[in-house]
Amino acid sequence: MRDGRHVAAVNDVTFDLAAGECLALVGESGCGKSVLASALLGLLPANARTAGSAVVDGVELLGAGERTLARTVRGRRIGLVPQSPAAHLTPVRTVGAQLAETVRALTGLRGTDARDAALTAAARAAFPAGHLDRYPHELSGGLAQRAATAIALVGDAPLLLADEPTTGLDRELVDHTADELRRHADEGHALLLITHDLAAAARTADRVAVMYAGRIVEITSAEAFFGSPGPRHPYARGLLNALPEREFAPIPGLPPELGDLPAGCAFAPRCPWADDACTVLPRLAGDVACHHPEDRHV
């Protein structure tokens, strides 16, 4: 930071993701989910530093140069549905022109074949063909979201990072998008779904990773998370219980500032089970990072 402080926005994160699998990364805003996606694509600001290893399709991403990322990673090995799609669309070109350009760059198709591929991508994202001649400023938030999804699907990259891909969509379109992303994974692509929409995660994911204050606090199968026995970490269980169809009970308090994390467990100030043991930072052991997994209290 400008004052010389260092903020650990993402820390000690480890996971694998196989072809044909969807991992949903969930948690409140400010927990580090989008920072993780930006790190994988080399899109962090200049004052950011990364350490560790991230390998996709045989390519080491952390520390890779801009030339490697631009020519062999972005769009080709990793597709991105950005969190703020309007900011990623070129404002002076129509959606159709941007789709066609992406098709030409990533597939080599030209002419009628390129136009057909662009129309196919638009249909997969439920983007109306009649709106392809519109500019980004003429799109609603939901249409911009679908345009960005269509562009991300063009290259059939081995890994797709979908950062809040259902934002601004009504429930029918949320379900369509979730089903299309699931179909994309079933065709043999890895999918990292970053979302606040737990219903979309339940519809799409094979596994769920819960992030809090820059760390993964639980990672488990979607079946166990949404069904029985349910989440083990108190924070993860609180996310589910906040849903209207469940208890509709909010988690008390707010996530901590990443520059001012409490000692020990970052969730302790909001946790009903916190005690002296929680002054020590819990490590991810098995599938949960908690001194008192909540299944002991259920």
C-alpha positions, -999 to +999 in steps of 0.1 A: +000+000+000+011+037-003+019+039+034+042+009+032+018-017+047+013-050+030-022-065+028-025-103+022-056-103+000-053-141-007-032-163+015-024-201+017-049-210-010-044-245-024-068-265-046-068-286-078-094-286-105-098-314-130-111-313-166-149-318-166-152-305-130-168-273-115-155-258-083-177-230-069-158-204-049-183-187-025-181-161+003-191-125+011-177-096-009-142-086+000-130-121+009-105-123-020-124-144-046-120-120-075-084-112-065-076-149-069-091-149-104-071-118-113-039-133-100-043-164-122-047-142-153-019-117-144-044-089-141-035-076-106-024-039-102+013-031-104+017-029-066+006-065-061+029-094-055+023-131-059+041-162-046+036-199-050+026-219-081-005-220-103-003-244-133-029-246-160-026-269-190+012-272-183+018-235-181+030-218-149+009-186-145+025-169-115+055-150-127+047-155-164+054-124-185+028-103-202+037-117-236+031-153-225-001-144-207-015-124-237-005-149-264-009-183-248-030-180-216-058-154-218-087-167-240-067-198-251-059-216-219-082-196-195-114-179-205-128-152-183-163-140-176-154-108-158-172-095-127-177-061-143-185-070-180-193-035-192-158-024-182-143-052-203-162-046-235-147-022-260-170+009-260-165+019-296-173-015-312-205-035-314-210-067-295-212-086-328-178-071-339-162-080-307-175-116-308-164-120-344-129-107-336-126-131-307-137-160-330-111-151-356-083-147-330-090-179-311-103-203-337-089-190-370-123-191-386-132-166-413-162-154-432-194-173-429-179-198-405-168-171-381-202-155-382-219-188-375-195-194-346-203-160-332-240-166-334-236-200-317-217-184-288-243-157-285-271-183-284-252-203-257-252-172-235-288-163-243-277-131-260-303-120-285-290-121-321-310-089-328-288-070-303-254-079-318-253-046-336-255-027-303-227-009-285-219-017-249-235+016-236-267+005-252-269-027-232-286-033-199-265-049-171-280-083-179-272-080-216-237-069-209-233-099-187-245-123-214-223-106-240-192-112-218-202-148-212-206-154-250-171-140-256-156-161-228-171-193-243-157-188-278-122-202-273-132-234-255-103-228-231-093-257-208-102-235-178-131-210-176-131-185-148-167-173-143-167-144-119-203-137-108-217-147-142-253-145-131-253-109-119-281-088-133-301-118-146-336-129-137-341-163-123-349-180-157-317-166-172-297-175-141-308-211-146-300-210-183-265-196-176-259-221-148-270-250-171-248-238-200-218-235-177-225-270-164-227-282-200-194-265-207-178-285-179-194-317-190-178-313-224-144-316-206-135-281-195-125-271-159-148-244-144-140-221-115-173-205-106-170-174-084-205-165-071-227-151-043-256-171-058-257-203-038-286-216-059-266-213-091-237-230-073-259-258-062-271-262-098-236-262-113-208-273-089-192-306-082-173-291-052-176-260-031-148-239-016-157-213+010-135-182+012-132-159+042-107-131+048-085-142+020-083-179+030-103-210+021-120-222+053-138-252+039-137-272+007-160-302+002-183-319-023-214-299-034-235-329-024-222-327+012-224-289+013-259-284+001-273-317+014-262-339+043-243-335+065-240-298+054-211-274+059-188-280+089-174-245+092-196-220+112-192-194+085-201-217+057-232-229+076-241-193+082-240-185+045-265-213+038-288-203+067-290-168+054-309-180+023-346-171+023-356-208+017-336-218+048-336-198+080-332-163+064-309-155+093-280-131+086-245-137+099-239-110+126-212-085+120-191-078+089-160-094+074-128-079+087-106-054+067-078-074+051-054-048+064-065-053+100-072-090+105-077-102+141-051-125+156-060-162+151-092-171+134-105-142+113-141-154+118-138-155+156-154-121+163-186-132+145-186-168+156-209-181+184-184-210+192-152-189+195-131-195+226-094-193+236-084-219+211-094-195+183-066-171+191-045-195+171-049-194+133-066-227+122-051-244+092-071-263+065-070-299+078-089-323+056-117-302+044-122-275+071-101-248+088-118-245+122-109-254+158-146-262+164-163-276+132-199-269+137-210-305+132-200-310+168-228-286+179-256-297+156 
